[in-house]
Amino acid sequence: MLTLKWLLVTGLALGSMGVAAYAEDSAPLPLVTGYDYAPFSDDDLPHGGLATLVVTAVFDLLEEPIEVDFLHWTRGYEAAREGQYAGTFPYIHSLERAEHFLYSEPLFEVGSYLYVHRNTQITAREPKDLTGLTLCLPVGYAPGPLIGQMVEEGRIDRVSPINMGNCFKRLLEGEVSFVKINRYVARDILRNAGVSLSEVRALPFKVENLTMHFIVPKSRPDAEALVERFDRALGQLRDSGRFEEIVDAYFDELYSVPEPEEPS
């Protein structure tokens, strides 16, 4: 487990943003995120990932110090659900999660696509054409309502290794039919897995638009108040134009290779 502390350092991380004057004896709010979800979250990424940077900026505006732990996704999720952490991120909505967590306003909205081997004979033009195929999606990753329903109905098989890099390796070896992922994450996962962009292609339809959120366990007494404060500061960050500045600067810093092409 890696722990990152943001007490008086967020101003440095965010460039032109001023350093918040937190009280030295303020207890940092414990938060948790996960590994291997670039560009949004990973302990090896600058600032712990884009989602970590944005969440840090939000709490900087609130002048509330935070402490962020990095755990494997399933372990971090369960620890947050049990109340060991005040919140976790970034998560898409699911019915199971909504039973235990309150959701913030969206941090990000991204398009999710299905990636196949470049030389595959799969010619799916819409979701119903996926019947009989095998999806690779790691443990802890939500398939989304459309693909999730097809998995539940037995129309699609699901294989769940420990990480997304393993999914792409299985894809190239012909063990699975397709991988579901948003294109921002796909870009870095492919690079880290040693997979060339030329070896995969996206099917010509978007599966869904996903929104990613900061979520707070309902068991926390001040859960509603925390989400309200978070949403208010996130709105201020967007209205000021600082949110887009952070995102643009982050991608300029992080990537020097083109992202996987979006199908036309």
N, C-alpha and C positions, 0 to 999 in steps of 0.2 A: 504494500500500500504506500502510495506517495501522498504527502500532504503539502499543499501550497497555501501560504498565508498571505492575504492582502489586508494589511492594516494601514500603512502610510505609503504604499507603493503604487497604488492604482493610477495616480497622476502620472507617474513615470511610464507606466505601461500604455497609457492612452494618449501620450504625446501632449497635445495642447490643453488637455483637461487639467484643472488644478488639483492639487493634493488635498484630500479631505482632512479636516482637522478633527480626527477622532480622539476621544479621551483615551489616555494611555491605559486606563484600567478597564476599558470596555471589553467584555467577553465577546470574542468573535462568534458569529453565527455559524454553526457547523453545516456545511453543504457537501454533497457527494456527486461525482460524475464518473465517467468510465473511460476505458481504454479503447484504442483502435477504432475511432469514429471520426477520422479526419474529414474535413477540416474543423469539425465542431468540437471534438473533445479527444484529447490524448495527452499524457504527461510529457511526451517528447515534442509536442507542438509548441510553437511560440505562445507564451501566455496561457498554456494549457488548452489551446484551441479557441476557435472563434466564439463558440457558445460561452465558454468560461470567461472570455474577455468581455462579452456583452453583459453577462450576469454581474461581473465585477463592476462594470460601469454603472449598472443600475444601483447597486448597493453603495457605490461611491456617491451617487447623487443623494441617496438616503442618509449618507454619513453613518453607515452601519458597517463595522468591520466584519469580514467573513474569513472562514478557513475552509478550504476545499480539499477533500480527500479524493483520490482516484482509486477505485476498486473495480473488479470485474462487474459487469453490468448486473447480473443476477444478484450477486452479493450486495452491491450497493443499493439496488432497488429494495431488497428485503430489509436491509438495515434502515432505510428511510421509512419504509412502511411501518416498521416496529418503533419508530420514533427516535432512533439514534441520531438522525439528522433532521434539520429543519426543512430541507428541501433537496431536490435532485433535478438534474437536467442533462441534455435536452430530450424530452420524450414526446412522442406523438400520442394522440388520443386512442384509447381502447376502452371497451366497456369494463373489462376487469380492472384496469387501472383507475377508472373513474369511481369505482366502488370505494377506493381507499385514499384517493388523492384529489385535491382541488387543483385546477389548472389556471395558469396565468394566461394573459393575452399572448398570442403567438410571438415567439422570438424570431422565427424564420418560416417562410413558406417555400417549399421546394417541390419540384416535379419528380415523381418516381417512375422509373422505367424498368423494363425487363431486358437483361443482357444475355446474349447467347453467343456461342462460338461463331466466329466469322464464317466458317465453312459448313455450318449446320444446314440441314435440309428443312429446318423449321421455318415455315412461312406464315406464321400467325399474323393476322391483320386486326384481330380483336380478341378480347379475353376468352370468349367461348372456344376459340381455336386452341386453347392451352389444355383442353381436356386430355387426360392420359399422359401428361408430361410430369416431370419431376422438378420441383422448386428447391433451391438451396438457400436457406436463410438461417443465420446462426441462432443459437440459444439466446433468448432474451429480446430478439427482434420481432416486432409486431408485423404481421403480413399485410395489415390494412383490411378494410371491410370487404372489398371485392375479392381479392385473392384469398383472404381468410375464409370467406364463405365457401369458395370452391374447394379449399383444403378440407373443411369440415364435412362437406358433402361427398368427399372421396373422389372428386373429379381431378384433383391434383394431389400428387404425393409430395410430402415435405421431408427434406433431409436437413438436420440442424447440427452442424459442427460448432466448434468453439469460437470461430472468428470468420470474418468476411473474406480474408485472404485465402483461407482454406476452401471457401465456396468457389472462388474463381479458379483455383488449381483443379478442383474437381470438375469444373466446367470444361477446362481445356483437356482433361483426361477422359471426357465423355461419360462421367459418372452421373451427372445431372443435366437437365435440359436448359435451365435458365436460372439467373440470379436476379432478385429484385433489390434495387437500391436507387437512391437519388443520385443524380449525376455528379454532384459536388463531392460526395463521399466516394463514388466510383473512381474518380480521377486519382485520388491519393492511394486508395486501396490497391488499384492496379499497379501503381508505381512501386509500392512497398512489397507487393507479392511477386514482383519481377515479371509481370505480365504486360506485354506490349499492347498499346491501344489498337494496333492493327489486327490483333488476335480475337477481338470481340466486336460485337455490334449491338446496338439497341433495336429492339423490335419497334415497328413504326406506329406505336400508339403509347400515350401516357396512361399509366395505370391509375394514377390518382395525384392530386395535389395534397401534400402533407404539410401540416403545421407542427412545429416543434415548440415545446413549452417548458417553462419552469414549473415544477409541481411540488405541492406541499402536502404532507400526510394529514388526513382529516383528524387523526388522533391528537394532533397538536392543538392545545387550547386556543392559541391565537392564529390558527390557520387562515381564517377568512381575512383577518386584519393584515397578516403578512402578505397575502396575495394582493389585497387592495393597495398596499404600499408599493409593492413591486410593480403592479400595473400602472400606477400613477407615475412612478419614476421612469418606467419604460416609455410611456407616452411622452414624457418630457424629453427624453433622449431622441425620440423620433421627430418630435415637433421642432426641435432645435437644429435638426440636420446632422447632429453628431453621430447618430446611428449609422447613417449611410457612409459618413467619413470613416468610421471605425471599420466597417465591412470592406469598403474599397481599399483602404490602406492595408488591411490584413491580407487580402488576396494578392495585392501587388507585392507584398513581402514574401508570401508563402510560395507562390507558384511561378515557375518559369516555363512550364509546358502547357500546351492547350488542353482544355478539359474535353472529356468525351463528347462527341458531337451529338446534338439533339436531333432526333430524326425529323425529317420534313414531312 
